[in-house]
Amino acid sequence: MAHRALTTTAAAFATTAALLLTACGGGGDSSSDDIKGAGNSSGSPSASASPSAGSDVKRPAIKLPSSFQLTFENWTSSDPVEQAVLNDSREELRAGYAAIIANDPDSEAVTFYDTKGVRGQTKQWIKSYTDKDLTVIGKLPAFAPKVVMAENGRGAALTYCTDETDAKTKNRKTSKVEGNPAGTNPYVRYSLSLTKNEQGVWQNSSVRGERGKCSR
């Protein structure tokens, strides 16, 4: 049921899609791009987006049902700029999964957190589920985040890992539930590039996922 970690290719979302798709039989390999998104540091599945530090921009409210628990372990930093990067990256990931669950490939929340260059790929990732009448259920922890800031302060790189052990897909029509094929490494490492837009929002500009590159 590879989730974003499944295959988010060129952009951040392409990578994310690969994760759930692969895990749930969507088809991604150990080196496929998987992806991202995010919620608040508490990991509450129904929590709404958290504003980035120092920003008064109105961010979209994102809610996830209790049937899909996307959690974020240690997504905190003493540096307010790094924390802002983590906050927006987390919400971007949450927005992607919320769009899958809501059967909404044109999600405005996804558009809010993605640059124009990756929105099309993110939409393809979402549709890789919705076109097959699939939604996502179970638990997906995101952990070990690391932020590296660009010298000009307008760009950042983020890596983090996910554990797909308890993440699954569910067919909306048949209610069939599937997880990753037997023998699939459940750990996926994501590498993202982010750009700060004029409103002060850290948007995802690229994403790549590599299966088997993380461990607990």
ChimeraX commands (.cxc) that place a marker at each C-alpha (Angstrom):
marker #1 position 0.00,0.00,0.00 radius 0.5
marker #1 position 2.65,2.35,-0.90 radius 0.5
marker #1 position 1.68,5.76,0.18 radius 0.5
marker #1 position 3.58,8.79,-0.88 radius 0.5
marker #1 position 6.58,6.86,-0.33 radius 0.5
marker #1 position 5.32,4.82,-3.18 radius 0.5
marker #1 position 6.13,6.96,-6.13 radius 0.5
marker #1 position 6.05,10.67,-6.23 radius 0.5
marker #1 position 8.49,11.02,-9.09 radius 0.5
marker #1 position 9.52,14.40,-10.22 radius 0.5
marker #1 position 7.67,16.28,-7.62 radius 0.5
marker #1 position 7.10,15.74,-4.01 radius 0.5
marker #1 position 3.71,14.21,-4.50 radius 0.5
marker #1 position 4.79,11.83,-7.15 radius 0.5
marker #1 position 6.99,10.28,-4.54 radius 0.5
marker #1 position 4.28,10.06,-1.97 radius 0.5
marker #1 position 1.92,8.34,-4.30 radius 0.5
marker #1 position 4.34,5.57,-4.92 radius 0.5
marker #1 position 4.41,4.64,-1.30 radius 0.5
marker #1 position 0.77,3.83,-0.81 radius 0.5
marker #1 position 0.35,2.42,-4.26 radius 0.5
marker #1 position 3.23,0.05,-3.83 radius 0.5
marker #1 position 2.24,-0.96,-0.39 radius 0.5
marker #1 position -1.26,-1.64,-1.46 radius 0.5
marker #1 position -0.37,-3.25,-4.74 radius 0.5
marker #1 position -0.33,0.00,-6.69 radius 0.5
marker #1 position 3.03,-0.81,-8.13 radius 0.5
marker #1 position 6.24,0.89,-7.10 radius 0.5
marker #1 position 9.66,-0.57,-6.55 radius 0.5
marker #1 position 12.21,-0.17,-3.82 radius 0.5
marker #1 position 13.66,2.89,-5.48 radius 0.5
marker #1 position 10.41,4.50,-6.55 radius 0.5
marker #1 position 9.65,8.05,-5.57 radius 0.5
marker #1 position 7.28,8.33,-2.67 radius 0.5
marker #1 position 5.98,11.22,-0.84 radius 0.5
marker #1 position 5.01,13.66,1.67 radius 0.5
marker #1 position 2.46,15.98,3.13 radius 0.5
marker #1 position 1.91,16.46,6.77 radius 0.5
marker #1 position -0.05,17.20,9.80 radius 0.5
marker #1 position 0.65,18.73,13.13 radius 0.5
marker #1 position 3.39,17.47,15.37 radius 0.5
marker #1 position 0.90,15.82,17.65 radius 0.5
marker #1 position 0.04,13.43,14.87 radius 0.5
marker #1 position -3.69,13.80,15.53 radius 0.5
marker #1 position -5.53,12.49,12.46 radius 0.5
marker #1 position -8.21,15.16,12.71 radius 0.5
marker #1 position -6.01,18.12,13.54 radius 0.5
marker #1 position -6.17,21.11,11.24 radius 0.5
marker #1 position -3.20,22.76,9.65 radius 0.5
marker #1 position -0.77,24.51,11.95 radius 0.5
marker #1 position 0.44,27.96,10.90 radius 0.5
marker #1 position 4.12,28.43,10.26 radius 0.5
marker #1 position 6.01,30.50,12.76 radius 0.5
marker #1 position 5.88,34.21,12.09 radius 0.5
marker #1 position 3.21,33.98,9.41 radius 0.5
marker #1 position -0.31,35.42,9.43 radius 0.5
marker #1 position -1.29,33.73,6.17 radius 0.5
marker #1 position -4.61,31.90,6.41 radius 0.5
marker #1 position -3.82,28.26,5.74 radius 0.5
marker #1 position -6.43,25.70,4.68 radius 0.5
marker #1 position -8.01,23.55,7.37 radius 0.5
marker #1 position -7.10,19.91,6.74 radius 0.5
marker #1 position -8.87,17.04,8.48 radius 0.5
marker #1 position -8.15,13.33,8.34 radius 0.5
marker #1 position -10.54,10.66,9.66 radius 0.5
marker #1 position -9.61,8.38,12.53 radius 0.5
marker #1 position -9.44,5.50,10.04 radius 0.5
marker #1 position -6.12,6.91,8.74 radius 0.5
marker #1 position -3.64,7.94,11.40 radius 0.5
marker #1 position -0.86,9.99,9.85 radius 0.5
marker #1 position 1.47,10.90,12.69 radius 0.5
marker #1 position 4.65,12.94,12.94 radius 0.5
marker #1 position 7.32,11.94,15.40 radius 0.5
marker #1 position 9.72,14.62,16.66 radius 0.5
marker #1 position 8.77,17.15,13.99 radius 0.5
marker #1 position 10.05,20.00,16.12 radius 0.5
marker #1 position 13.00,22.38,15.98 radius 0.5
marker #1 position 14.30,25.09,18.28 radius 0.5
marker #1 position 14.91,27.20,15.17 radius 0.5
marker #1 position 11.70,29.06,14.18 radius 0.5
marker #1 position 12.53,29.03,10.47 radius 0.5
marker #1 position 13.18,25.29,10.44 radius 0.5
marker #1 position 9.97,24.80,12.39 radius 0.5
marker #1 position 8.07,26.75,9.74 radius 0.5
marker #1 position 9.50,24.41,7.09 radius 0.5
marker #1 position 8.44,21.37,9.10 radius 0.5
marker #1 position 4.96,22.77,9.70 radius 0.5
marker #1 position 4.22,23.46,6.04 radius 0.5
marker #1 position 5.78,20.20,4.86 radius 0.5
marker #1 position 3.65,18.32,7.33 radius 0.5
marker #1 position 0.49,20.02,6.13 radius 0.5
marker #1 position 1.36,19.36,2.51 radius 0.5
marker #1 position 1.57,15.66,3.23 radius 0.5
marker #1 position -1.67,15.72,5.16 radius 0.5
marker #1 position -3.33,17.58,2.30 radius 0.5
marker #1 position -2.34,14.88,-0.17 radius 0.5
marker #1 position -3.80,12.05,1.87 radius 0.5
marker #1 position -6.89,14.07,2.72 radius 0.5
marker #1 position -7.44,14.54,-1.03 radius 0.5
marker #1 position -7.22,10.79,-1.60 radius 0.5
marker #1 position -9.68,10.06,1.17 radius 0.5
marker #1 position -12.06,12.79,-0.04 radius 0.5
marker #1 position -11.74,11.55,-3.64 radius 0.5
marker #1 position -10.66,15.07,-4.62 radius 0.5
marker #1 position -7.71,15.18,-7.09 radius 0.5
marker #1 position -8.22,18.95,-7.48 radius 0.5
marker #1 position -7.82,19.68,-3.78 radius 0.5
marker #1 position -7.28,23.38,-3.06 radius 0.5
marker #1 position -5.23,22.49,0.01 radius 0.5
marker #1 position -2.78,20.55,-2.15 radius 0.5
marker #1 position -2.53,23.48,-4.53 radius 0.5
marker #1 position -1.81,25.77,-1.58 radius 0.5
marker #1 position 1.24,23.76,-0.50 radius 0.5
marker #1 position 2.69,22.81,-3.91 radius 0.5
marker #1 position 4.51,24.97,-6.43 radius 0.5
marker #1 position 3.02,25.12,-9.92 radius 0.5
marker #1 position 5.76,22.84,-11.21 radius 0.5
marker #1 position 4.71,19.87,-9.07 radius 0.5
marker #1 position 0.94,20.26,-8.86 radius 0.5
marker #1 position 0.34,18.14,-11.93 radius 0.5
marker #1 position 2.44,15.30,-10.55 radius 0.5
marker #1 position 0.74,15.49,-7.20 radius 0.5
marker #1 position -2.63,15.27,-8.92 radius 0.5
marker #1 position -1.46,12.19,-10.80 radius 0.5
marker #1 position -0.41,10.62,-7.50 radius 0.5
marker #1 position -3.83,11.27,-5.99 radius 0.5
marker #1 position -5.57,9.93,-9.09 radius 0.5
marker #1 position -3.48,6.77,-8.92 radius 0.5
marker #1 position -5.74,5.98,-5.97 radius 0.5
marker #1 position -9.00,7.66,-6.84 radius 0.5
marker #1 position -9.09,6.32,-10.41 radius 0.5
marker #1 position -8.99,2.81,-8.89 radius 0.5
marker #1 position -11.64,3.63,-6.27 radius 0.5
marker #1 position -9.03,3.32,-3.52 radius 0.5
marker #1 position -8.77,5.19,-0.27 radius 0.5
marker #1 position -6.17,4.84,2.49 radius 0.5
marker #1 position -6.58,3.46,6.02 radius 0.5
marker #1 position -4.40,2.34,8.88 radius 0.5
marker #1 position -1.37,4.01,10.44 radius 0.5
marker #1 position 1.49,5.85,8.78 radius 0.5
marker #1 position 4.14,7.39,11.05 radius 0.5
marker #1 position 6.55,9.94,9.60 radius 0.5
marker #1 position 9.78,10.22,11.57 radius 0.5
marker #1 position 13.43,11.35,11.59 radius 0.5
marker #1 position 12.92,14.72,9.84 radius 0.5
marker #1 position 16.01,16.76,9.00 radius 0.5
marker #1 position 15.98,20.28,7.58 radius 0.5
marker #1 position 18.87,22.00,5.78 radius 0.5
marker #1 position 18.35,25.67,4.96 radius 0.5
marker #1 position 19.68,27.41,1.86 radius 0.5
marker #1 position 22.05,30.29,2.51 radius 0.5
marker #1 position 19.63,32.80,0.97 radius 0.5
marker #1 position 16.85,31.72,3.34 radius 0.5
marker #1 position 14.37,31.19,0.50 radius 0.5
marker #1 position 14.93,27.48,-0.01 radius 0.5
marker #1 position 15.22,24.38,2.13 radius 0.5
marker #1 position 15.82,20.66,1.84 radius 0.5
marker #1 position 13.93,18.16,3.99 radius 0.5
marker #1 position 14.41,14.44,4.46 radius 0.5
marker #1 position 12.19,12.18,6.53 radius 0.5
marker #1 position 11.14,8.55,6.77 radius 0.5
marker #1 position 7.83,6.72,6.85 radius 0.5
marker #1 position 6.88,3.26,8.09 radius 0.5
marker #1 position 4.21,1.60,5.94 radius 0.5
marker #1 position 3.90,-1.51,8.10 radius 0.5
marker #1 position 0.34,-0.68,9.16 radius 0.5
marker #1 position -0.73,1.45,6.16 radius 0.5
marker #1 position -3.25,-0.04,3.76 radius 0.5
marker #1 position -5.57,0.76,0.88 radius 0.5
marker #1 position -9.29,0.05,0.83 radius 0.5
marker #1 position -11.49,-0.25,-2.25 radius 0.5
marker #1 position -14.48,2.07,-1.93 radius 0.5
marker #1 position -16.78,-0.30,-3.82 radius 0.5
marker #1 position -15.70,-3.75,-2.65 radius 0.5
marker #1 position -14.23,-2.80,0.76 radius 0.5
marker #1 position -11.23,-5.00,-0.06 radius 0.5
marker #1 position -8.23,-4.06,2.07 radius 0.5
marker #1 position -4.65,-4.56,0.93 radius 0.5
marker #1 position -1.22,-3.81,2.33 radius 0.5
marker #1 position 2.23,-3.98,0.79 radius 0.5
marker #1 position 3.10,-7.26,-0.95 radius 0.5
marker #1 position 4.90,-9.80,1.23 radius 0.5
marker #1 position 8.62,-9.10,1.46 radius 0.5
marker #1 position 8.28,-5.36,0.75 radius 0.5
marker #1 position 10.50,-3.20,2.92 radius 0.5
marker #1 position 8.05,-0.93,4.80 radius 0.5
marker #1 position 10.48,1.95,5.29 radius 0.5
marker #1 position 10.72,4.78,2.79 radius 0.5
marker #1 position 12.96,7.83,2.89 radius 0.5
marker #1 position 11.71,11.00,1.25 radius 0.5
marker #1 position 13.86,13.86,0.02 radius 0.5
marker #1 position 12.06,17.15,-0.62 radius 0.5
marker #1 position 12.98,20.58,-1.89 radius 0.5
marker #1 position 10.93,23.51,-0.65 radius 0.5
marker #1 position 10.64,27.12,-1.72 radius 0.5
marker #1 position 9.26,30.01,0.31 radius 0.5
marker #1 position 6.67,31.94,-1.69 radius 0.5
marker #1 position 5.78,35.64,-1.43 radius 0.5
marker #1 position 3.16,34.91,1.23 radius 0.5
marker #1 position 5.72,33.17,3.41 radius 0.5
marker #1 position 4.46,29.64,2.78 radius 0.5
marker #1 position 7.01,26.86,2.31 radius 0.5
marker #1 position 5.83,25.04,-0.80 radius 0.5
marker #1 position 6.95,21.66,-2.04 radius 0.5
marker #1 position 8.92,21.98,-5.28 radius 0.5
marker #1 position 10.26,18.44,-5.69 radius 0.5
marker #1 position 10.15,15.06,-3.98 radius 0.5
marker #1 position 11.87,11.73,-4.26 radius 0.5
marker #1 position 11.26,8.54,-2.32 radius 0.5
marker #1 position 13.61,5.60,-1.78 radius 0.5
marker #1 position 12.35,2.39,-0.26 radius 0.5
marker #1 position 14.57,0.54,2.18 radius 0.5
marker #1 position 16.72,3.59,2.98 radius 0.5
marker #1 position 15.40,4.01,6.53 radius 0.5
marker #1 position 15.08,1.95,9.68 radius 0.5
marker #1 position 13.92,2.39,13.24 radius 0.5
marker link #1:1,2 radius 0.2
marker link #1:2,3 radius 0.2
marker link #1:3,4 radius 0.2
marker link #1:4,5 radius 0.2
marker link #1:5,6 radius 0.2
marker link #1:6,7 radius 0.2
marker link #1:7,8 radius 0.2
marker link #1:8,9 radius 0.2
marker link #1:9,10 radius 0.2
marker link #1:10,11 radius 0.2
marker link #1:11,12 radius 0.2
marker link #1:12,13 radius 0.2
marker link #1:13,14 radius 0.2
marker link #1:14,15 radius 0.2
marker link #1:15,16 radius 0.2
marker link #1:16,17 radius 0.2
marker link #1:17,18 radius 0.2
marker link #1:18,19 radius 0.2
marker link #1:19,20 radius 0.2
marker link #1:20,21 radius 0.2
marker link #1:21,22 radius 0.2
marker link #1:22,23 radius 0.2
marker link #1:23,24 radius 0.2
marker link #1:24,25 radius 0.2
marker link #1:25,26 radius 0.2
marker link #1:26,27 radius 0.2
marker link #1:27,28 radius 0.2
marker link #1:28,29 radius 0.2
marker link #1:29,30 radius 0.2
marker link #1:30,31 radius 0.2
marker link #1:31,32 radius 0.2
marker link #1:32,33 radius 0.2
marker link #1:33,34 radius 0.2
marker link #1:34,35 radius 0.2
marker link #1:35,36 radius 0.2
marker link #1:36,37 radius 0.2
marker link #1:37,38 radius 0.2
marker link #1:38,39 radius 0.2
marker link #1:39,40 radius 0.2
marker link #1:40,41 radius 0.2
marker link #1:41,42 radius 0.2
marker link #1:42,43 radius 0.2
marker link #1:43,44 radius 0.2
marker link #1:44,45 radius 0.2
marker link #1:45,46 radius 0.2
marker link #1:46,47 radius 0.2
marker link #1:47,48 radius 0.2
marker link #1:48,49 radius 0.2
marker link #1:49,50 radius 0.2
marker link #1:50,51 radius 0.2
marker link #1:51,52 radius 0.2
marker link #1:52,53 radius 0.2
marker link #1:53,54 radius 0.2
marker link #1:54,55 radius 0.2
marker link #1:55,56 radius 0.2
marker link #1:56,57 radius 0.2
marker link #1:57,58 radius 0.2
marker link #1:58,59 radius 0.2
marker link #1:59,60 radius 0.2
marker link #1:60,61 radius 0.2
marker link #1:61,62 radius 0.2
marker link #1:62,63 radius 0.2
marker link #1:63,64 radius 0.2
marker link #1:64,65 radius 0.2
marker link #1:65,66 radius 0.2
marker link #1:66,67 radius 0.2
marker link #1:67,68 radius 0.2
marker link #1:68,69 radius 0.2
marker link #1:69,70 radius 0.2
marker link #1:70,71 radius 0.2
marker link #1:71,72 radius 0.2
marker link #1:72,73 radius 0.2
marker link #1:73,74 radius 0.2
marker link #1:74,75 radius 0.2
marker link #1:75,76 radius 0.2
marker link #1:76,77 radius 0.2
marker link #1:77,78 radius 0.2
marker link #1:78,79 radius 0.2
marker link #1:79,80 radius 0.2
marker link #1:80,81 radius 0.2
marker link #1:81,82 radius 0.2
marker link #1:82,83 radius 0.2
marker link #1:83,84 radius 0.2
marker link #1:84,85 radius 0.2
marker link #1:85,86 radius 0.2
marker link #1:86,87 radius 0.2
marker link #1:87,88 radius 0.2
marker link #1:88,89 radius 0.2
marker link #1:89,90 radius 0.2
marker link #1:90,91 radius 0.2
marker link #1:91,92 radius 0.2
marker link #1:92,93 radius 0.2
marker link #1:93,94 radius 0.2
marker link #1:94,95 radius 0.2
marker link #1:95,96 radius 0.2
marker link #1:96,97 radius 0.2
marker link #1:97,98 radius 0.2
marker link #1:98,99 radius 0.2
marker link #1:99,100 radius 0.2
marker link #1:100,101 radius 0.2
marker link #1:101,102 radius 0.2
marker link #1:102,103 radius 0.2
marker link #1:103,104 radius 0.2
marker link #1:104,105 radius 0.2
marker link #1:105,106 radius 0.2
marker link #1:106,107 radius 0.2
marker link #1:107,108 radius 0.2
marker link #1:108,109 radius 0.2
marker link #1:109,110 radius 0.2
marker link #1:110,111 radius 0.2
marker link #1:111,112 radius 0.2
marker link #1:112,113 radius 0.2
marker link #1:113,114 radius 0.2
marker link #1:114,115 radius 0.2
marker link #1:115,116 radius 0.2
marker link #1:116,117 radius 0.2
marker link #1:117,118 radius 0.2
marker link #1:118,119 radius 0.2
marker link #1:119,120 radius 0.2
marker link #1:120,121 radius 0.2
marker link #1:121,122 radius 0.2
marker link #1:122,123 radius 0.2
marker link #1:123,124 radius 0.2
marker link #1:124,125 radius 0.2
marker link #1:125,126 radius 0.2
marker link #1:126,127 radius 0.2
marker link #1:127,128 radius 0.2
marker link #1:128,129 radius 0.2
marker link #1:129,130 radius 0.2
marker link #1:130,131 radius 0.2
marker link #1:131,132 radius 0.2
marker link #1:132,133 radius 0.2
marker link #1:133,134 radius 0.2
marker link #1:134,135 radius 0.2
marker link #1:135,136 radius 0.2
marker link #1:136,137 radius 0.2
marker link #1:137,138 radius 0.2
marker link #1:138,139 radius 0.2
marker link #1:139,140 radius 0.2
marker link #1:140,141 radius 0.2
marker link #1:141,142 radius 0.2
marker link #1:142,143 radius 0.2
marker link #1:143,144 radius 0.2
marker link #1:144,145 radius 0.2
marker link #1:145,146 radius 0.2
marker link #1:146,147 radius 0.2
marker link #1:147,148 radius 0.2
marker link #1:148,149 radius 0.2
marker link #1:149,150 radius 0.2
marker link #1:150,151 radius 0.2
marker link #1:151,152 radius 0.2
marker link #1:152,153 radius 0.2
marker link #1:153,154 radius 0.2
marker link #1:154,155 radius 0.2
marker link #1:155,156 radius 0.2
marker link #1:156,157 radius 0.2
marker link #1:157,158 radius 0.2
marker link #1:158,159 radius 0.2
marker link #1:159,160 radius 0.2
marker link #1:160,161 radius 0.2
marker link #1:161,162 radius 0.2
marker link #1:162,163 radius 0.2
marker link #1:163,164 radius 0.2
marker link #1:164,165 radius 0.2
marker link #1:165,166 radius 0.2
marker link #1:166,167 radius 0.2
marker link #1:167,168 radius 0.2
marker link #1:168,169 radius 0.2
marker link #1:169,170 radius 0.2
marker link #1:170,171 radius 0.2
marker link #1:171,172 radius 0.2
marker link #1:172,173 radius 0.2
marker link #1:173,174 radius 0.2
marker link #1:174,175 radius 0.2
marker link #1:175,176 radius 0.2
marker link #1:176,177 radius 0.2
marker link #1:177,178 radius 0.2
marker link #1:178,179 radius 0.2
marker link #1:179,180 radius 0.2
marker link #1:180,181 radius 0.2
marker link #1:181,182 radius 0.2
marker link #1:182,183 radius 0.2
marker link #1:183,184 radius 0.2
marker link #1:184,185 radius 0.2
marker link #1:185,186 radius 0.2
marker link #1:186,187 radius 0.2
marker link #1:187,188 radius 0.2
marker link #1:188,189 radius 0.2
marker link #1:189,190 radius 0.2
marker link #1:190,191 radius 0.2
marker link #1:191,192 radius 0.2
marker link #1:192,193 radius 0.2
marker link #1:193,194 radius 0.2
marker link #1:194,195 radius 0.2
marker link #1:195,196 radius 0.2
marker link #1:196,197 radius 0.2
marker link #1:197,198 radius 0.2
marker link #1:198,199 radius 0.2
marker link #1:199,200 radius 0.2
marker link #1:200,201 radius 0.2
marker link #1:201,202 radius 0.2
marker link #1:202,203 radius 0.2
marker link #1:203,204 radius 0.2
marker link #1:204,205 radius 0.2
marker link #1:205,206 radius 0.2
marker link #1:206,207 radius 0.2
marker link #1:207,208 radius 0.2
marker link #1:208,209 radius 0.2
marker link #1:209,210 radius 0.2
marker link #1:210,211 radius 0.2
marker link #1:211,212 radius 0.2
marker link #1:212,213 radius 0.2
marker link #1:213,214 radius 0.2
marker link #1:214,215 radius 0.2
marker link #1:215,216 radius 0.2
view
